[in-house]
Amino acid sequence: MIELEPINSLALTLHHAPGVQALLLGSGISRAAGIPTGWEITIDLIKRLASVQGVMDAPDWASWYRDTYAKEPSYSEILDAIASTPAERRAVIHGYIEPTDDDDIRKPTKAHHAIAKLIASGAIRVVITTNFDRLLENALRDEGVEPTVIASVDGLLGATPLVHSRCTIVKVHGDYMDARIKNTEGELETYADEFDAIIDRIFDEYGLVIAGWSGDWDIALRNAMLRCSSRRYPFYWASRGAPSSMGEDLIAHRMGTIIPVTDADTFFTQLLSKFEAVRSSSRVHPQTAAIAVAEARKISRDERLAPEWADLLRREVDLVSKFVRSEDYAKIVPSKETLNALISETLWRTEILRRVILVAARWGNDEAFRSIKLAISSLTFADMQQGGYTYTISMRRLAGSLCFYWALCGSIAREDYGRVHELLTMKLRTADERQVPAVRVMPFTTYQSVDWKILAGFETRHTPESDFFSAIFEKEASDVVINPDDGSMLWDDAEFIITMAFAYDRLPLVEERGTWFWAPVGRSAWRRASILLSERIQALQEETESSPVYRSGLLGGSAAAAAPSIAALSDFLAKNIHFF
């Protein structure tokens, strides 16, 4: 039998069963942020208690307390003596949590940021915490995740159900800004029935990963764990040294596993690293993609294998559809990080799909090409509800656009401008039930609210989306026996045709509706290493009626029909493109 280290087992669980593990976080998680643990607060409270009695120094404050009161130091008992009301106790705790003006320590730690990334990835969705601070909430917002926070019975009313929330944080002792926080032993003995119900449900329906919590002081939470008899998912306890006797009892009761750790920061950063490694290894393997491409070369040419080709496309389209239609996708909050993560996710989910489409557009038969158009049409997701961020709604088209560009490049490599014309003019349904030509909605720069300069490493480019996606295409152009340099030129050819077809489609709208004229331009508008856009336009103006472009029906099918849109485009470029 293969023995795995507990942390490795946990990383695999988070990957293979995302969302089934909940976290239970105690004060040890926030220690590195300068927020003291319960014991450290206890010692500080003893100092305050001693100071009012005239004692300003002692070699061991815990020993002083034992000698003075003939009992073990009790955080809740001392706090109760110093501050008699919940509001007073909240004020005391506030001072330990809220940073001062010159305090740059009390910020989310490496552990908080690692946990936030695990939550943003969907690996974890539920967190129970005894902490009063808001460090985890702040770290989550840095990742574009707005959590549902339940810190009181009031917070339970109207809260998004656990199964539908991207992240729920249950703060069993309350929030430090609320006077109803629980501190004393009496307050920690029981929870309200409504709180007990949600904790019981979490312990019953989720696995558990405990970190920074001793199990010694929180009586109600410990009792909830003991009364849960189910063992649906794994139980892990990250512990510095040996757990306390009460901790060992809980581990035995839940048949749990101890994960030895040095500190919370190291544990969670290692866990995140291992989880990401597992997730990366589960993505498209080069051999898998190569096999799919080889299969596509064969079955897209043979009409007898049309069902096999349709099945291949369907499988790959479904991989994208499950992601775009998921609850997590709808809750992505626009930011530089979430945009780049979404693009990365879409790229790996479409790798096989776009590559087999490129191959089939280059060598496939007409039936295979019709299936390509149907696949692109299905990837617009126009049937979905349009509520939410405009950014995420626009980005639903990304997979379809990638396949559109790859199909266009394959058709140009085939020198089949009839197929090019079909792709550009095929009707796609939009959210308002209109049918519009693909060239109007598939180019990347037609996405509403998406600023492509947010692409990591491409912030200063004139055409960041063109530079970014062309680099990916150039690597995959070898699937149709095209070297990277020729692949680069093929990409520029495709972008030029898109620019011209968009201008031809746009001009009537300008004349009929008074819409302003523009057209998406690719990198060749700026890149002197290639044929400049101005040179391409001049070459098109010199084409005769017998050219493949016009014979295919593109741009109205004649030089005369194309002339007005060429003139409008030239005027637009002269006013807006520096090198034109």
C-alpha positions in Angstrom: 0.0 0.0 0.0 1.3 3.5 -1.0 1.7 5.8 2.0 1.3 9.5 1.3 2.2 12.3 3.6 -0.9 13.8 5.1 -0.4 17.2 3.4 -0.1 15.5 0.1 -3.3 13.5 0.7 -5.1 16.8 1.6 -3.8 18.5 -1.6 -5.2 15.6 -3.7 -8.5 15.7 -1.8 -8.8 19.5 -2.5 -8.2 18.8 -6.2 -10.4 15.7 -6.8 -13.2 16.8 -4.5 -13.2 20.7 -4.6 -15.5 22.3 -2.1 -16.0 19.3 0.2 -13.4 20.3 2.8 -14.2 23.1 5.2 -11.6 25.0 7.3 -11.7 25.6 11.0 -9.3 28.4 11.8 -8.2 29.6 15.2 -6.1 32.4 16.6 -2.8 30.8 15.5 -3.6 31.8 11.9 -3.4 35.5 12.6 -0.3 35.3 14.9 2.1 36.4 12.2 0.0 39.4 11.5 0.8 40.8 15.0 -2.6 39.8 16.4 -1.9 37.9 19.7 -3.2 34.5 20.5 -5.7 33.9 23.3 -2.8 33.0 25.7 -0.8 36.1 24.8 -3.9 38.2 25.4 -4.4 36.4 28.7 -0.8 37.3 29.8 -1.4 40.9 28.8 -4.6 41.0 30.7 -2.9 39.7 33.8 -0.4 42.6 33.5 -3.3 45.0 33.4 -4.9 43.3 36.4 -1.6 43.5 38.3 -0.9 47.1 37.4 -4.1 48.3 39.1 -2.8 46.5 42.2 0.5 48.3 42.0 2.5 45.4 40.6 4.4 46.6 37.6 6.9 43.7 37.0 7.1 40.0 37.5 9.5 37.3 36.2 6.5 35.1 35.2 3.1 36.7 35.0 1.3 33.3 34.8 3.1 32.3 38.1 2.2 35.6 39.7 -1.5 35.0 38.8 -1.4 31.4 40.3 0.3 32.7 43.5 -2.1 35.6 43.8 -5.4 33.8 43.1 -4.6 30.2 43.8 -5.9 29.1 40.4 -4.8 28.7 36.8 -5.0 31.8 34.5 -8.3 31.9 32.7 -8.6 34.2 29.7 -12.4 34.4 30.0 -12.4 34.9 33.8 -9.8 37.7 33.7 -11.5 39.4 30.8 -14.8 39.2 32.6 -13.2 40.8 35.7 -11.6 43.7 33.7 -14.6 44.4 31.4 -18.0 43.4 32.8 -20.2 44.1 29.8 -20.0 42.7 26.2 -19.5 46.3 24.9 -16.5 46.8 27.2 -15.0 43.5 26.2 -15.4 44.4 22.6 -13.5 47.6 23.2 -10.7 45.7 24.9 -10.4 43.2 22.0 -10.6 46.0 19.5 -7.2 47.3 20.7 -5.5 44.0 20.0 -6.9 43.7 16.5 -7.3 47.1 14.9 -3.9 48.5 13.6 -2.7 51.9 14.7 -2.0 54.6 12.1 1.7 53.7 11.9 1.2 49.9 12.2 1.9 48.0 9.0 2.1 44.6 10.6 -1.6 43.8 11.1 -2.3 42.8 7.5 -3.2 39.5 5.9 -0.4 36.9 6.3 1.0 34.4 3.8 -1.5 31.9 5.3 -4.4 34.2 4.7 -3.4 34.9 1.1 -2.8 31.2 0.5 -6.2 30.3 1.9 -7.8 33.1 -0.2 -6.2 31.6 -3.4 -7.5 28.1 -2.5 -11.0 29.6 -2.1 -10.7 31.6 -5.3 -9.8 28.4 -7.1 -12.9 26.6 -5.7 -11.0 24.1 -3.6 -12.5 25.5 -0.4 -15.9 27.2 0.1 -16.7 27.1 3.8 -14.6 28.5 6.7 -15.5 28.4 10.4 -13.3 30.7 12.5 -13.1 31.7 16.1 -11.2 34.8 15.2 -12.7 38.3 15.5 -10.4 39.9 12.9 -11.1 40.5 9.2 -7.8 39.5 7.8 -9.2 36.6 5.8 -12.0 38.8 4.4 -9.4 41.3 3.2 -7.2 38.6 1.6 -10.2 37.3 -0.2 -11.1 40.7 -1.6 -7.6 40.9 -3.0 -8.4 37.7 -4.9 -11.7 39.2 -6.2 -13.8 37.1 -3.9 -16.6 38.7 -1.8 -17.4 36.3 1.0 -20.7 35.7 2.7 -19.9 36.5 6.4 -22.1 35.1 9.2 -21.0 36.6 12.5 -24.3 36.6 14.4 -27.8 35.1 14.3 -28.8 38.2 12.3 -26.3 37.3 9.7 -27.9 33.9 9.1 -31.1 35.6 8.0 -31.1 35.9 4.2 -27.6 34.5 3.9 -26.8 32.8 0.6 -27.1 29.0 1.2 -23.8 27.3 1.6 -24.2 25.3 -1.6 -24.7 28.5 -3.7 -22.1 30.7 -2.1 -18.6 30.9 -3.5 -17.3 31.4 0.1 -19.0 31.5 3.4 -17.2 32.5 6.6 -18.9 31.6 9.9 -17.4 33.6 12.7 -18.7 31.6 15.7 -17.4 34.1 18.2 -18.5 37.2 16.3 -16.7 40.1 14.7 -14.5 42.5 16.6 -16.6 45.5 15.4 -19.8 44.0 16.9 -20.4 44.3 20.7 -21.9 40.8 20.8 -18.6 39.0 20.4 -18.1 35.9 22.6 -15.2 35.9 25.0 -15.9 34.5 28.4 -16.2 30.9 29.4 -19.9 31.3 30.0 -20.4 32.8 26.5 -18.4 30.0 24.9 -20.4 27.2 26.5 -23.3 27.4 24.2 -24.4 28.9 20.9 -27.8 30.0 19.8 -29.9 27.2 18.3 -29.6 28.8 14.8 -25.8 28.8 15.1 -25.7 25.3 16.3 -27.8 24.2 13.3 -25.4 25.6 10.7 -22.3 24.3 12.5 -23.9 20.9 12.8 -24.7 20.9 9.1 -21.1 21.9 8.2 -19.6 19.2 10.4 -22.0 16.6 9.0 -21.8 17.5 5.3 -18.1 18.6 4.9 -14.7 17.3 5.7 -12.6 19.5 8.0 -9.1 21.0 8.1 -8.2 22.5 11.4 -5.4 25.0 11.8 -4.4 27.4 14.6 -7.0 26.0 17.0 -6.3 24.1 20.2 -9.8 22.8 21.0 -9.3 23.6 24.7 -11.3 26.8 25.3 -14.2 26.7 22.8 -16.7 24.4 24.6 -19.7 24.8 22.3 -17.6 24.3 19.2 -15.9 21.2 20.7 -19.3 19.8 21.7 -20.7 20.3 18.2 -17.8 18.3 16.8 -18.3 15.5 19.3 -22.0 15.1 18.6 -21.4 14.7 14.9 -21.3 11.0 14.1 -20.9 11.1 10.3 -17.5 10.5 8.6 -18.3 11.6 5.0 -15.0 13.3 4.2 -11.5 13.4 5.7 -10.6 15.1 8.9 -7.2 16.8 9.2 -5.6 18.6 12.1 -2.6 20.8 11.4 -0.7 20.9 14.7 2.5 22.5 16.0 3.8 19.7 18.2 1.5 17.3 19.9 -2.2 18.3 20.2 -3.6 18.8 23.7 -5.5 15.9 25.4 -8.8 17.5 24.3 -7.5 17.8 20.7 -6.4 14.2 20.7 -9.9 13.2 21.9 -11.5 15.1 19.0 -9.1 13.5 16.5 -9.8 10.1 17.8 -13.6 10.7 17.7 -13.4 11.9 14.1 -10.9 9.3 13.0 -8.7 12.2 11.9 -5.2 12.6 10.7 -2.5 14.9 12.2 -0.5 17.1 9.9 2.7 18.2 11.7 3.4 21.9 10.9 5.9 24.5 11.9 3.6 27.5 11.5 0.4 28.5 9.6 2.2 30.5 6.9 4.4 27.5 5.9 1.6 25.0 6.1 -0.9 26.9 3.9 1.7 28.1 1.3 3.0 24.5 1.0 -0.6 23.2 0.7 -1.4 25.8 -2.0 1.8 24.9 -3.9 1.0 21.2 -3.9 -2.6 21.8 -4.9 -1.6 24.0 -7.8 1.0 21.3 -8.9 -1.7 18.6 -8.9 -4.1 20.9 -10.8 -1.5 21.7 -13.4 -0.6 18.1 -13.9 -4.2 17.3 -14.5 -4.5 19.7 -17.4 -4.0 18.8 -21.0 -0.9 16.6 -21.4 1.1 17.2 -24.6 0.7 13.6 -25.6 -3.0 13.8 -25.1 -3.3 16.9 -27.3 -1.0 15.3 -29.9 -3.2 12.2 -30.1 -6.3 14.4 -30.5 -4.7 16.4 -33.3 -3.7 13.2 -35.1 -7.2 11.8 -34.7 -8.7 15.0 -36.0 -6.5 14.9 -39.1 -8.0 11.5 -39.9 -11.7 11.7 -38.9 -12.3 15.3 -40.2 -11.5 14.2 -43.7 -13.6 11.0 -43.9 -17.3 11.5 -44.2 -17.8 8.0 -42.8 -16.3 9.1 -39.5 -18.5 12.2 -39.1 -20.1 10.8 -35.9 -16.6 10.4 -34.4 -15.7 13.9 -35.3 -18.9 15.3 -33.8 -18.3 13.3 -30.6 -14.7 14.8 -30.3 -16.0 18.3 -30.7 -18.9 17.7 -28.3 -16.6 16.4 -25.6 -14.3 19.4 -25.8 -17.1 22.0 -26.0 -18.7 20.4 -22.9 -15.4 21.0 -21.1 -15.7 24.7 -21.7 -19.5 24.8 -21.1 -19.2 23.3 -17.7 -16.8 26.0 -16.6 -18.7 29.0 -18.1 -22.1 27.8 -16.8 -20.8 27.0 -13.3 -21.9 29.0 -10.3 -18.3 30.0 -9.5 -17.9 31.6 -13.0 -20.8 33.9 -12.4 -19.3 35.2 -9.2 -15.9 36.2 -10.6 -15.3 39.9 -9.6 -13.4 41.9 -12.2 -9.8 42.6 -11.5 -6.4 42.1 -13.1 -5.9 38.9 -11.2 -9.3 37.4 -12.0 -9.1 38.3 -15.7 -5.7 36.7 -16.1 -6.9 33.6 -14.1 -10.0 33.3 -16.3 -8.0 33.6 -19.5 -5.6 30.9 -18.2 -8.5 28.6 -17.4 -10.1 29.1 -20.8 -6.9 28.5 -22.6 -6.3 25.1 -21.1 -9.9 24.1 -21.5 -9.8 25.0 -25.2 -6.4 23.7 -26.1 -7.5 20.5 -27.7 -10.7 22.1 -29.1 -9.0 25.0 -30.9 -6.1 22.8 -32.2 -8.5 20.1 -33.7 -10.5 23.0 -35.2 -7.4 24.4 -36.8 -6.6 21.0 -38.3 -10.1 20.4 -39.6 -10.4 23.9 -41.1 -7.2 23.2 -42.9 -7.8 19.6 -44.1 -11.4 18.6 -43.1 -14.3 18.0 -45.4 -17.4 20.2 -45.7 -19.4 18.3 -43.0 -16.5 18.7 -40.6 -16.4 22.4 -41.3 -20.2 22.7 -40.7 -19.6 21.1 -37.3 -16.9 23.7 -36.5 -19.4 26.5 -37.2 -21.9 24.9 -34.9 -19.3 24.5 -32.1 -18.4 28.2 -32.4 -22.0 29.2 -32.3 -22.6 27.2 -29.1 -19.7 28.8 -27.4 -21.3 32.3 -27.5 -23.5 31.3 -24.6 -26.1 33.8 -25.7 -28.8 31.7 -24.0 -27.5 32.5 -20.5 -28.9 35.1 -18.2 -27.2 38.5 -18.6 -27.2 39.5 -14.9 -23.9 40.2 -13.2 -20.7 41.9 -14.2 -20.6 43.0 -17.9 -16.9 42.0 -17.9 -17.7 38.3 -17.1 -20.7 38.3 -19.5 -18.4 39.5 -22.3 -15.7 37.0 -21.4 -18.1 34.1 -22.0 -17.3 34.5 -25.7 -13.5 34.0 -25.2 -13.6 30.2 -26.0 -15.7 30.9 -29.1 -13.4 33.7 -30.2 -10.3 31.5 -29.9 -12.0 28.8 -32.0 -13.1 31.4 -34.5 -9.6 32.8 -35.0 -8.1 29.3 -35.2 -10.7 28.2 -37.8 -10.1 31.4 -39.8 -6.4 30.8 -39.8 -6.9 27.1 -40.9 -9.2 28.2 -43.7 -6.7 30.9 -44.9 -3.9 28.2 -44.9 -6.2 26.1 -47.0 -6.6 29.1 -49.3 -10.3 28.5 -49.1 -11.8 32.1 -49.0 -15.3 30.6 -49.3 -14.9 29.1 -45.9 -13.3 32.4 -44.6 -16.4 34.2 -45.9 -18.7 31.7 -44.2 -17.0 32.1 -40.9 -17.1 35.9 -41.0 -20.7 36.1 -42.0 -22.3 33.2 -40.2 -25.2 34.4 -38.0 -24.7 34.2 -34.2 -27.5 34.8 -31.7 -26.9 37.6 -29.2 -28.5 38.0 -25.8 -31.2 40.3 -27.2 -32.2 37.5 -29.6 -30.8 39.3 -32.6 -28.9 37.4 -35.3 -25.6 39.2 -36.2 -22.6 38.2 -38.3 -19.8 36.6 -36.4 -17.3 39.3 -37.4 -19.4 41.8 -35.4 -19.0 39.9 -32.0 -16.1 37.4 -32.2 -13.1 39.8 -32.5 -11.5 40.2 -29.0 -11.7 44.0 -29.1 -15.5 43.9 -29.4 -15.9 42.7 -25.8 -17.7 45.2 -23.7 -15.9 46.5 -20.6 -12.8 44.4 -21.2 -9.5 46.4 -21.3 -6.9 43.9 -22.7 -4.1 46.0 -21.3 -4.8 44.2 -18.0 -3.0 41.1 -19.5 0.0 40.4 -17.3 3.2 41.4 -19.2 1.3 43.1 -22.0 0.2 46.3 -20.2 2.2 48.7 -22.4 1.4 47.1 -25.8 -0.6 48.9 -28.4 -2.5 45.6 -29.2 -2.1 43.5 -26.1 -4.8 40.9 -27.1 -3.3 40.5 -30.5 0.3 40.0 -29.2 -0.9 37.7 -26.5 -3.0 35.3 -28.5 -0.8 35.3 -31.6 2.1 34.0 -29.6 -0.1 31.0 -28.6 -1.2 30.5 -32.1 2.3 30.5 -33.5 3.3 27.6 -31.3 0.2 25.6 -32.4 0.6 26.4 -36.1 2.9 23.4 -36.4 -0.3 21.2 -36.2 -0.9 22.2 -39.8 2.8 22.0 -40.8 3.5 25.7 -40.5 6.6 27.0 -38.8 6.3 29.8 -36.3 7.4 32.5 -38.7 4.8 31.5 -41.3 2.3 31.1 -38.4 3.0 34.7 -37.4 2.2 35.9 -41.0 -0.9 33.7 -41.1 -2.2 35.3 -37.9 -1.6 38.8 -39.4 -3.5 37.7 -42.6 -6.5 36.6 -40.5 -6.5 39.8 -38.5 -6.4 41.9 -41.6 -9.4 40.0 -43.1 -11.3 40.5 -39.8 -10.5 44.3 -39.9 -11.8 44.6 -43.5 -14.9 42.5 -43.0 -15.7 44.4 -39.8 -15.4 47.7 -41.7 -17.6 46.4 -44.5 -20.2 45.3 -41.9 -19.9 48.5 -39.9 -20.3 51.1 -42.6 -24.0 50.5 -43.3 -24.8 50.8 -39.6 -23.0 54.2 -39.6 -25.1 55.4 -42.5 -28.4 54.0 -41.3 -28.2 54.6 -37.5 -25.6 57.3 -37.2 -23.3 54.9 -35.3 -19.6 55.9 -35.1 -17.2 54.2 -37.4 -14.3 52.1 -36.1 -12.7 48.7 -36.8 -10.6 46.3 -34.8 -7.0 46.5 -35.8 -4.4 43.9 -35.1 -0.7 44.1 -34.3 0.3 44.8 -38.0 -1.0 48.3 -37.6 2.0 48.9 -35.4 4.5 46.1 -36.0 7.1 47.0 -38.6 8.5 43.5 -38.5 5.4 42.4 -40.5 3.5 43.8 -43.5 2.0 47.0 -42.2 -1.8 47.5 -42.3 -1.4 50.4 -44.6 0.5 48.2 -47.1 -2.1 45.5 -46.9 -4.9 48.0 -47.7 -2.9 49.3 -50.6 -2.4 45.8 -51.9 -6.2 45.1 -51.6 -7.0 48.2 -53.6 -4.9 46.9 -56.4 -6.7 43.5 -56.5 -8.8 42.7 -59.6 -12.3 41.3 -59.6 -10.8 37.8 -60.2 -8.9 37.8 -56.9 -9.9 34.9 -54.5 -11.0 37.4 -51.9 -13.7 39.0 -54.2 -14.7 35.7 -55.9 -15.5 34.3 -52.4 -18.0 37.0 -51.8 -16.0 38.8 -49.2 -16.4 42.6 -49.0 -19.4 42.5 -51.3 -17.7 40.4 -53.9 -16.1 43.2 -55.9 -13.6 46.1 -55.7 -16.4 48.6 -56.3 -18.5 47.2 -53.4 -15.4 47.2 -51.1 -14.3 50.7 -52.0 -16.5 52.7 -49.6 -15.5 50.6 -46.5 -11.9 50.8 -47.6 -12.1 54.6 -47.7 -13.8 54.8 -44.4 -11.3 52.5 -42.8 -8.3 54.4 -44.2 -9.8 57.7 -42.8 -10.3 56.0 -39.4 -6.7 54.7 -39.4 -5.2 58.0 -40.5 -6.8 59.7 -37.5 -6.1 57.0 -34.9 -3.1 55.0 -35.8 0.3 56.7 -35.5 2.2 54.6 -38.1 -0.6 54.6 -40.7 
